């Protein structure tokens, strides 16, 4: 997965949050748009003054930032505890350990570390769960959480997955699996699906917990502008674009490169390949 682009009501406010609280670094800022990341771009914020938080529409459930190892996750949690960061959840999913929060525009954020792949590969649907994190055990990765320095999310942090609010899960599976080619790794009935490439536990999540039958967010809403899917090469990009076109949707060239398509819930996706 590549960068996620979000609209925000106040760019200055959002930059303060994404830098000081989340721990990303400002890479570039120009004309109401800012790029943030660690050693690569992960999130792009586009200012839409006065935009309202989005609740109850299709769009972003959360963008998940994957840190390189468990001590990095512990370091982030120690920072959150010391600095009074408001969290929305801390979950042990067996495949990963995850911390959840929301930015000032109500965009969902997950910061997580994977458990060793040997523990879950090939059996994600059987082992993935939601349990409370053992906070003491996690913070035990650090010598002294009270004074452990936090200098932001470390190099090597990636967009591990993007979890989307969709109107209908079977339609989402038909598109992400049947058209784009992701494998289904886990299903929660008609309420949620998890899909991936290369045996990962999930690169894309899709749920209807807050959005069953919903429409996209209206204008004037802080919402997902697009998520990026990075294909292995130009030939694969062409192949996937052809499959999308075969459904009757013509992929649109993007000015920065790649092709824009939309899933059945009208979530925008930028398909790209390494240059």
N, C-alpha and C positions, 0 to 999 in steps of 0.2 A: 504494500500500500504506500501511496505517496502523500503529499500534503493535503490537508483539508482546508477549504476556504470558507470563512464564516462572515456574515455581516454583523456589525455591532453598532450600538447607538452612539457611543462616545469612545473614539479611538484612544485618547489619552488615558481614560479610565481603564480600558481593556488592556492596554500595554502595561500599566502598572500591575494589574492582576496576573497576567500571563508571564511577566518577568519575575515579580517579587514573590508571588504565591506559587505558581506552577513551576517556575524555574527555567523558562526558555530564555534565549538571548535574542535581542533585536538584531536582525541581519540587514534589514533595509526598510526605510520608511519614505514614502513619497506620495503626494496627492491623495491623502486620505486612505492609503493602503499601507500595511506593514507586514513584513515577513519575519517570522520567528522560527527558531530551531535550536539545535545543539550544534553538531558539526555538519548538519544539513537542514534544509528547510522542512518544517513539519506542519506549521499552521500559518495561514494567511488571513489577516483581518482587514475587512473593508468597511469603512465608516458609512453608515446611513443615519444621519442625525435624527434623533427622536424615535428610532425604531423600537418597537415594543417586543418584550420577550415572547417567544413562541411557545404556546401550550395547546396541545390537542390537535395538532396537524401532523402530516407526514414531514419527515426531515431527519435531523440528527438526534439520536438518542444519546450517544456519547462518542467522542474520539478518544481512542485508547493509546496512550504513550507507553511504549514498552522500554523499560530500562534494562541495561545489560545484565544485571545480576541482583541477587537478593540483598546484599549490603546496600546497593544503591536505593532500593525500595525502603529499606530501614532508615537510611539517611533522610529520605524525603519525609517519612512519617515522623521522625524526630523533629525535623524542621516544622512540620505542621502542628505538632504538639506544643513546641516552644512558642510559636508565633500565633497560636489561637486560630488556625485555619478551620473554617467551618466545613465539615465533611458531610456527605450524604450516605456513606456506607463504607465498610471494610469487609471484604469477602474473600474466603478461601474457596476457589473453584476447583480444587484438586489439580487442574491443569496449570493453574496460575494463582497468584495472590494479588488482589486488586484493591485499590483505594479510590473512592469516588468523591467528586465534588462538582460544583457548578460555578461558572464564571458570572460576572454581573449581568449578563444578558440571558442567563438561564441555560447556556450551552453546557451539556453534560461532558465531563472529562473523567477519564479513568487513567490512573497511573499504576502500572502493574509490572510484575516480574514473572517469568515463566518458571514452572517447576521443570525438572529434567525431562527431556522429551521421551526418554525410555519409560517413564511412568505412565504415559498416556497415549503415545502414538499408536494409531490403529484401533483405539478403543475410547475415543473421545465421548461418544454417545453413552457409554456405560459408566464412565468415571466422572464426567464433568458434573459439578454440583454447586450449591451455594451454602457455605457454612461460615460462621464467624472466623475472622483471622485470629490466630493466637498472637496477640500483640506483644506479649512478653517474649515469646520465642523469636519473633521477627526482630524486635529491638535488641535481642541478645546477639545479633550479628555485629553490634557496635561495642566498642570498649566502654564508652560513656555517652548514652544518647543525649544527656543534658548539655554537653559541650561539643558534640560532634559537629564539625563545620559543615555548612551547606552552601555550596557555591553554584547552585543551579543543577539542572538535570545534566548528567554526564554525556560526553561524546559517546556515540553508539546508540543513543536513544532514538527509537524509530516510531512511526505510526504502525503499531502492531496490528490493529484492526479498527474498523469503523462499524459502529452499531447504529442501525437506522430504524426510524419509526416508519412503518409501512401501513398501507390500508388493508392489505390482504397477504398473508404469509404464503399460501400456495402459489399465488401469482408471482411473488418475489422469488420463490424457489424455481419456478419455471424459467424466470429470466436469468438469475445468477448462476443456476446450474445448467439449464437447458440451452441458454443462449451464450452466456459469457464463458461457461465451462468450469466453474467452481464445483468442487465435490461437496456434497452434503455430509457434514460430520456429526450433527446432532439435531434432533427435532423435539420441540415441546408441543406436540399436538399441532393445532392450527394457530397457536399463539406466538411461537418463536421458532426461528431456524438459524443454524450456524453453518457457514460454508467456508471452504478454504481451498488453496492450491498447495501442492507439494507435501501433503500430509500434516500441515499445521492444524492446531485445534480450531481456529477460525480467523479468517481475514475479514469476513463480513458477517454481521449479525443483523437479523431483521425481526422486529416484533410488532404486535398490535396492542400492547398493554395500554398505551395511551392514544392509539390512533386507528382503531378498527374502523374501516369504512371512511376514514377522514380524507380531506382534500389537502393540497399543499398549502403552506402558509401564505396569507395574503400579502400584498405590498405593504411596506411600512413595518415589517416584522424582522427582528433579528433571527436569522435562520441559516441553514446550510446552503451555501452557494454551489459548492461541488466537493466531491471526494475524488481522489485520484487513485487509479489502478494502474500499476506499472507492469506492462507485459514484457516478456523476456527479450524480444527483439522486434524489429520492424515487420518481419514476415508474420509473426504471431499477431501483431497489432492489425495488420491487414486481414488476417484470417478471421479474427474476432469481429472486426468492423463489418466484414462480409456477412457474418452470421446475424449481426444486429440488423443490417440492411435487409436481410432475408425475412425479417419479421414485419417489414414495412416501415421501419424507422430509419431515416437516412442520417448517419452520423455527421455531425457538423464540425468542420475544421475550427480549431481554436487558435487565436492569434499568437499564443505562446508556444504552439506545437501541440500535437495530439488531436484527439477527436472527442467531441462532447456527445454523450448519449444520455438517455433518461430511462430509469427503471419504471415498472408499471405504476408506481406511486409518484412519479415525476421527480424523484430524487436525481439530481444531476451528477453525472460521473464523467471524469476526464480520463480517457484511455490514452496512455503514453507508452513509449519504449525508450530505453537508453539511447542517447545520441551517439 
